[in-house]
Amino acid sequence: MRLDLNELQQSINDVKQEIGNVIVGQHKMIDRLLVAILSNGHVLLEGVPGVAKTITAKLLAKTLSLDFSRIQFTPDLMPSDILGTSVFDMSKSSFDFKKGPIFSNFILIDEINRAPAKTQAALFEVMEERQITIEGNSYKMESPFLVIATQNPIEQEGTYRLPEAQLDRFLFKITIDYPKLEEEIAILQRENALQNKEKLQDVKTILSQANIIKYQSLVKQIVIEPQLLEYIAKLVANTRDNAFLYLGASPRASIAILNAAKGYAALRGRDFVTPDDIKDSAVPVLQHRVVIAPEREMEGLTGEQIIRQIIDTVEIPR
């Protein structure tokens, strides 16, 4: 039986249109963000300051009818500032748990690499298991639960490298480049036309919480042929015995490519996965999960270039 993806596609196109009214270009980034939502995965946005990382995340949140929290990471941020803390209630002579800003559906973490390891570790459980454990009590997150984190790639004072275990919890790492000249001209024209208007004030809400949960469930049902599962496994296995890579990707990466490929198929209005869906998923899924061999890094090779080489060498199933 074929899946009916018409409503999903229409909603996604409406979201794209709303975002396109504010953001110039960046179509690949917007597609990847939408695929991540459909695949119920977290996203790491990387780019130099001023390329619209934060505003894109806020804009996306505005098109979704979800509880939204923004957390600015700083070097003095403590785990309890994110997760919450127990407060003594004098009237009851007992401790009450006051939930932190992580208790939302859609979390924007700004400059995630500014907080130290202790605070980074507070996110491990909640990003993977959608729950937190404090003082022996577990608290489940409400569905959907999505984290978008931003970071600047340039070496700056007061930044901390994200642990590999945390990077592995992001479905995608999306690298945002500078806009092209004609796009920058369009950005200036839009900014000039705004006058005193707020950029996000006219953005419409398109997707409800129930819609998102329904669409995520629908995406899970998208068909993938056995030979394409084998293709995903071969791509990931190739990262483990690649001379250019010091560390390859884990089986979690294979599952992430599978889920993201289904998200891409849904975005394109298909109820089955093609090799192109897998190829488009491979770079944003793998580039933050592999560690480049030091001598190759010194030569200027990037994770993306190595992954594209792997995609070119692994035979596509017919």
Salt bridges, closest charged atoms under 4 A:
GLU7 OE1 - LYS214 NZ 3.06
GLU18 OE2 - LYS204 NZ 3.47
ASP31 OD1 - LYS16 NZ 2.97
GLU46 OE1 - LYS173 NZ 3.44
ASP89 OD2 - LYS92 NZ 3.95
ASP96 OD2 - LYS92 NZ 3.30
ASP110 OD2 - ARG70 NH2 2.52
GLU111 OE2 - ARG114 NE 3.48
GLU128 OE1 - ARG252 NE 3.65
GLU164 OE2 - ARG161 NH2 3.25
ASP168 OD2 - ARG252 NH1 2.92
ASP168 OD1 - ARG289 NE 2.71
GLU191 OE1 - LYS199 NZ 3.17
ASP202 OD2 - LYS197 NZ 3.00
GLU230 OE2 - LYS234 NZ 3.35
ASP271 OD2 - ARG2 NE 2.77
ASP277 OD1 - ARG268 NH1 2.76
ASP277 OD2 - ARG270 NH1 2.76
ASP280 OD2 - ARG268 NH2 2.53
GLU299 OE2 - ARG296 NH1 3.22
GLU304 OE2 - ARG308 NH2 3.15
